[in-house]
């Protein structure tokens, strides 16, 4: 199910908030809509490529977890139509993504590295 532009990220920093809203709503299709069709999502040992694999990953995740605390979002680093987005999760882990501007002016993630663990002291 495609999202219309009012629900789309018009800047890279909006992607994390949309992710949090959709994850907490249990909206698998809404989460998939935040990614380009050939995007890559890496989460631990799982590497999901493309909408079908990303959909399966989130269906499994949302089947096990229903609460996603709001992360601390950090200012994206941009270069033309690419942006590096960051979010610090409440447990200190980081999520780092590459977002790309789309022809319609919206932004989607092309690469998503979920949950990079904080350094051990």
Secondary structure as UniProt FT lines:
FT   HELIX           5..7
FT   TURN            12..13
FT   HELIX           14..24
FT   TURN            25..26
FT   HELIX           28..32
FT   TURN            33..34
FT   STRAND          35..43
FT   TURN            44..45
FT   STRAND          46..49
FT   HELIX           50..64
FT   STRAND          72..79
FT   TURN            80..81
FT   STRAND          82..88
FT   TURN            90..91
FT   STRAND          94..101
FT   TURN            103..104
FT   STRAND          107..116
//
